[in-house]
Every structure is written in structure tokens, then in C-alpha cells.
Amino acid sequence: MTMTTQPSGSSAERMRALGKEVERLRRDRARLRASVSFRLGRHLTRAVQQPWRLLFLPISFPLAALNLGLERLGRRAPPLEALAAPVVHPRRHAVVLFPTNGVGFGHFTRMLALARRLRKRDPALEVVMFTTMPTLHIPYSEGIPTYHLAGRGKHDEMEASTWNGLVEDMLRTVLDVHRPHTFVFDGAFPYRGMLNAIAEERNMRAVWVRRGMLRKGSKVPVDSVERFDLIVHPGDGFEAPQDEDSEHDVPMLHTPPFLLHGLEELFPREVARRRLGLAEGKKVVYVQLGAGRINDITSEVRIVTDVLLKDPETQVVIGESMLGARLDVDLDRVILLRDYPNVMYLNAFDALVQAGGYNSFHEARMVRTPTLFLPNMNTGMDDQLARTMLGAEEGWAVINTDRSVKGLEKSIHELWSLKRSAPPPQVPWEEELLDAIALPMRDSGR
């Protein structure tokens, strides 16, 4: 009788699969014990088991329900017993980046810039992206493995708890597979599902890239900051709030503005103009205001375009976001640019008209092309007016806040009076950050 034995590799694979199944069951158990129904049910059960508690039940039960509600809103940290024990994995030479999708490409662009710098410094480092952004072809084209989860707004009537459950399950799977030594989140608000997933990862550095300081009274979940080992604040054009106004003791790192491309990486003027098919001898203005439709004659982008086209020697290139529907434009001397990143074409233009968002401002400041800023005055914590004032102080920008046709005509006249100035020396933004996250952290027991 011939006996066959299974290869040792198959046994190892079965053991790994069994280990993952045990971890999954443990997470399911932890999630069940942390659920509202279980914890309220346990509160009632204890009252039955210990009858003296029944006397206080009319008070203790509403208080328990209130505390659970505050936990769900992020106003109260869950008890430690509601969290699963940390998972101890041997770490690989890998980093997972999680950019959220805001109104534009800000978070995504910063993380793509970081990914490029990380790989340039250490080609052996595995960089993985997990994101709610739909533009997956961009990191794919650079050889970056990318996982995507559609944002909650893409689902009809999906509860926040359901969507956060998806985030938690998917992110845990990514962390289980890649076992990174560092996790970097770029977003204004940390998702509960993400916090639950990284809370279980011991000996993994967690970094939060966040513009602006965490102020007292912030609506950020109270237990979110302590889940991170480092908070990175990219710089801006104006003075940021002081650190002492923050109510946490997590180490902070302030860096210059993240830039995806340096001056030397942009298309030369002749190449950029040829790629865009621009007419010879025309003045070319790049317009990107973010909101509004060009075919709506009352929209800001259309009013600006009409004012610019009053000069027969001017040609307009309108930046079209890859996140929205395609524009339908049938105007002479108007070209649409739907690409990423559009900063590659900046040398082609004689002037810019932009809103004053973070990325567009610092890209314009890098090349010092004369720019008309129409800052958005209703962006909450993003003070575009204060940011763009720096461009006016440095002599390469004009600011318009009234938006009237006469006001825009005056501003555009002032725009053409500006001279293109020599770009200043670039300050590297990445060195200190790369030093902080490129290597595995020591076992801190977190």
C-alpha cells in the first residue's frame, strides 16, 4: 500500500487559513459584544440577576442608552472591554495609504505625492492604497496596488453604521494581507470603521495627515486622536493656529505644503502648448473654479469666460474635473482640459483664474504665473481668502470677491498688468516626514 503525504506548504496554508478564520470569528464576537443591543440587553440581564439593581433601573437604563448614543456620535470613548484585543502580526516592509474623497483631489493628491516619494527613496518598500476615490486608474498606472470602497453617499439610504462596517471589514482584510508597518490616513474626519480596524493592529504606526489644527470643541470623535502615533500638518500660505490650542498630546509634525510635482517635472511651454493644441500667438488663460456649468450663462465660470473672450487675442482653457460629468462646450477659443494632474500644463498659460483651494494655490505659487483668485467664501475651515492674500502680497496675484461683471473686468485688467516673476527656490516638504514613517516602529504595545 502506497501512502502519500501532503506537502508541508499545504499544511502551512491550512494553518494560515485557520488562523484567519479564528481572527474573523474573534472580530465578529467583539463586534457583537460592542453592539447596542448586546450591551443594553446585558444591562437588563444584570438587573434581573441582581434584583437590587431593579430599583435603579429607571435611572440607570436611560443613562446607559445615553452613553451608547454619545459613543455612536463620537462624543464618548467606548469602554476598553468593547474593543477587541490587538492583533500581533509580524510586520512586512509595507505602507498602506488611505486618502478620502473630499470635494476634489486634495487628499488623494497628497497621498499620491507621498507614495511617489516613499518609492523613490526605497524602491523595495511596498506602497498600497485604500481609498474611497473613484480614480483608481491613476495609482494603478504607477504600479500601486489599490483597493476601493464607494463612499457612503453613493449608496441609497445606507446607514452610517452599515457603511462603517464595510470600511472596517475591508480595511482589516487589507491590513491582514499586507501587514504594513505604517498606516497613513489623509482626511478631515476619521471614520469609525477605520478607527476600529487600526485599533486592533499592534506595533503598526498610525499617521493622520490633516490640514488645520484640532481645536477645542471639534466634532472629531473624542477617541480618534489617541489611535494615532503622529499627526502631520501640511503647511499653508498663512500662519496656522498655535499648537497650544489643541487638546491632545499626540506628537505633531509641521511640513511645507505637499506638492505632487516639482518645477523640473512640468511640461516645457512648447510641449504643453502643443499637447493642448493651442493657437500660435494667442494669450492663453487657464480657468478652474470648481463649481458651475459653462453652459449656464449665470454661472461664475461662464461669466469669467465671457469676460476673457471679449479680447479677441485671448484663448481660454477650462479645467474639467475628472470627478464630475463631462462638460458640453461649444464656444470659439475655448478648450477643455480633462486630465490629471493639470499642474503638468501650467507652463503653457499666460495667466490663471482659480478659486484659491489648497492645491491650486500652492501650484500657482510654485510657478508664479499671474493669477486672478476668486476665493470661495463659504468653505468652513478652509480660509481661501486668507490664503490667496499671500499671492497678492507677493505681487503675482489679484483677488476678486464681488464677482460682478464690472468687478471682473477690472480684475482681469489688473491681471494683465502683472508680470511673471521668477519662481522661488523649492523647499523640500517630504524629508522629515519620510524619516518619521519609512521604517518600522518599535513595539510600543499599542
Residue pairs with C-beta under 8 A, 6 or more apart in sequence:
20 176
23 87
23 176
26 84
27 84
27 172
27 200
30 82
30 83
30 84
31 84
31 165
32 38
33 39
33 81
33 82
34 78
34 82
34 83
36 68
36 72
39 64
39 68
39 82
40 61
40 64
40 65
40 68
43 60
43 61
43 64
44 57
44 61
46 53
47 53
47 54
47 57
47 60
48 54
53 60
67 76
70 76
71 77
71 78
72 161
74 192
74 219
74 220
74 221
74 222
74 223
74 224
75 221
75 222
76 222
77 222
77 223
78 223
83 196
83 199
83 200
84 199
84 200
85 200
86 199
86 200
86 201
86 202
86 446
87 200
87 201
87 202
88 202
88 203
89 176
89 179
89 201
89 202
89 203
89 204
90 179
91 179
91 180
91 181
91 203
91 204
91 440
92 126
92 178
92 179
92 180
92 181
93 124
93 125
93 126
93 181
93 440
94 125
94 126
94 127
94 128
94 178
94 179
94 180
94 181
95 118
95 125
95 126
95 127
95 128
95 180
95 181
95 182
95 183
95 184
95 437
96 128
96 129
96 130
96 174
96 175
96 178
96 180
96 182
96 183
96 184
97 111
97 114
97 115
97 127
97 128
97 129
97 130
97 131
97 184
97 186
98 111
98 129
98 130
98 131
98 171
98 183
98 184
98 185
98 186
98 187
98 194
99 107
99 108
99 110
99 111
99 112
99 129
99 131
99 133
99 186
99 187
100 107
100 131
100 132
100 133
100 185
100 186
100 187
100 188
100 189
101 107
101 108
101 131
101 132
101 133
101 134
101 151
101 323
102 187
102 188
103 290
104 290
104 321
104 323
104 357
104 359
105 133
105 135
105 323
105 340
105 341
105 359
106 211
106 357
106 358
106 359
107 133
107 186
107 187
108 131
108 133
108 135
108 138
109 258
109 260
109 341
109 359
110 186
110 209
110 234
110 258
111 129
111 131
111 184
111 186
111 209
112 138
112 139
112 142
112 260
113 258
113 259
113 260
113 430
114 184
114 209
114 258
114 430
114 433
115 127
115 129
115 139
115 142
115 144
116 142
116 260
117 430
117 434
118 125
118 127
118 434
118 438
119 125
119 127
121 434
121 438
122 438
125 438
126 145
126 178
126 180
127 144
128 144
128 145
128 146
128 147
128 174
128 178
128 180
129 139
129 144
129 145
129 146
129 147
130 146
130 147
130 148
130 149
130 170
130 171
130 174
131 146
131 147
131 148
131 149
132 148
132 149
132 150
132 151
133 148
134 148
134 150
134 323
135 322
135 323
135 340
136 146
136 148
138 340
139 146
140 146
147 170
147 174
149 166
149 167
149 170
152 158
152 160
152 163
155 163
160 192
163 193
164 191
164 192
164 193
164 196
165 193
166 193
167 191
167 192
167 193
167 194
167 197
168 192
168 193
168 194
168 196
168 197
169 193
171 193
171 194
171 197
171 198
172 197
172 200
175 183
175 197
175 198
175 201
175 204
180 204
181 203
181 204
181 205
181 439
181 440
181 441
182 204
182 205
182 206
182 207
182 437
182 438
182 440
182 441
183 198
183 201
183 204
183 205
183 206
183 207
184 207
184 208
184 209
184 437
185 194
185 206
185 207
185 208
185 209
185 228
186 208
186 209
186 210
187 210
188 210
188 211
189 219
189 220
190 208
190 220
190 221
190 224
190 227
192 221
195 221
195 223
195 224
195 227
198 204
198 206
198 227
199 227
202 443
202 445
202 446
203 440
203 441
203 443
203 444
203 446
204 441
205 229
205 230
205 437
205 440
205 441
206 227
206 228
206 229
206 230
207 228
207 229
207 230
207 231
207 232
207 436
207 437
208 225
208 228
208 230
208 231
208 232
209 232
209 234
210 231
210 232
210 233
211 233
211 234
211 236
211 358
211 382
212 233
212 240
212 241
212 381
213 233
213 240
213 241
213 242
213 243
213 245
213 246
214 220
214 225
214 231
214 246
214 247
214 248
215 241
215 245
215 246
215 247
216 245
216 246
216 247
225 231
225 248
225 250
226 248
226 250
228 250
229 250
229 251
229 441
229 444
229 446
230 250
230 251
230 252
230 253
230 436
230 437
231 248
231 250
231 251
231 252
231 253
232 252
232 253
232 254
232 255
232 433
233 240
233 252
233 253
233 254
233 255
234 255
234 256
234 257
234 258
234 429
235 254
235 255
235 256
235 257
235 429
236 257
236 358
236 387
237 361
237 362
237 365
237 386
237 387
237 388
237 390
237 391
238 383
238 386
238 387
238 389
238 390
240 254
243 252
246 252
253 432
253 433
253 436
255 429
255 430
255 432
255 433
256 427
256 428
256 429
257 358
257 362
257 429
258 429
258 430
259 362
259 363
259 366
259 426
259 429
260 341
260 343
261 341
261 343
261 344
262 366
262 426
263 366
263 367
263 423
263 426
265 344
266 272
266 343
266 344
266 345
266 346
266 347
266 367
267 275
267 344
267 345
267 347
267 348
268 347
269 347
269 348
272 344
272 345
272 346
272 347
272 348
273 284
273 348
275 345
276 317
276 335
276 337
276 345
276 348
277 335
278 284
278 315
278 317
278 335
278 348
279 315
279 333
281 313
282 313
282 314
282 315
282 333
283 311
283 313
283 314
283 315
283 350
283 351
283 416
284 314
284 315
284 316
284 317
284 348
284 349
284 350
284 351
285 308
285 314
285 315
285 316
285 317
285 349
285 350
285 351
285 352
285 353
286 317
286 319
286 337
286 342
286 345
286 346
286 348
286 349
286 351
286 352
286 353
286 354
287 301
287 304
287 305
287 308
287 316
287 317
287 318
287 319
287 352
287 353
287 354
288 318
288 319
288 342
288 352
288 353
288 354
288 355
288 360
289 300
289 301
289 304
289 353
289 354
289 355
289 374
290 321
290 355
290 357
290 376
291 299
291 300
291 301
291 376
292 299
292 300
292 301
292 302
293 299
293 301
293 302
293 327
294 301
294 302
294 305
294 318
294 327
294 329
294 331
294 334
295 302
295 327
295 328
295 329
296 302
297 303
297 306
300 374
300 403
301 318
303 403
303 405
303 408
304 353
304 374
304 408
305 316
305 318
305 331
305 334
307 405
307 408
307 409
307 412
308 314
308 316
308 353
308 412
309 316
309 331
309 332
309 333
309 334
314 333
315 333
315 334
315 335
316 333
316 334
316 335
317 334
317 335
317 336
317 337
317 345
317 348
317 349
318 327
318 329
318 334
318 335
318 336
318 337
319 337
319 342
320 326
320 327
320 336
320 337
320 338
321 338
322 338
322 339
322 340
326 338
327 336
329 336
337 345
339 345
343 359
343 363
346 352
346 363
346 364
346 367
346 369
347 367
349 369
350 369
350 370
351 369
351 370
351 371
351 372
351 415
351 416
351 418
352 364
352 369
352 370
352 371
352 372
353 371
353 372
353 374
353 415
354 360
354 361
354 364
354 371
354 372
354 373
354 374
355 373
355 374
355 375
355 376
355 384
356 373
356 374
356 375
356 376
356 384
356 385
356 387
356 388
357 376
357 382
357 384
358 382
358 387
361 373
361 384
361 387
361 388
361 391
364 371
364 391
364 396
364 397
365 390
365 391
365 394
365 396
366 423
366 426
367 423
368 394
368 396
368 420
368 421
368 422
368 423
368 424
369 396
369 420
370 396
370 397
370 398
370 415
370 416
370 418
370 419
370 420
371 391
371 396
371 397
371 398
371 415
372 397
372 398
372 399
372 400
372 411
372 412
372 415
373 384
373 388
373 391
373 397
373 398
373 399
373 400
374 400
374 401
374 403
375 384
375 385
375 387
375 388
375 399
375 401
376 382
376 384
377 384
377 385
377 401
385 399
385 401
388 397
388 399
389 399
391 397
391 399
392 398
392 399
395 418
395 421
396 418
396 420
396 421
397 418
398 411
398 414
398 415
398 418
399 411
400 407
400 408
400 411
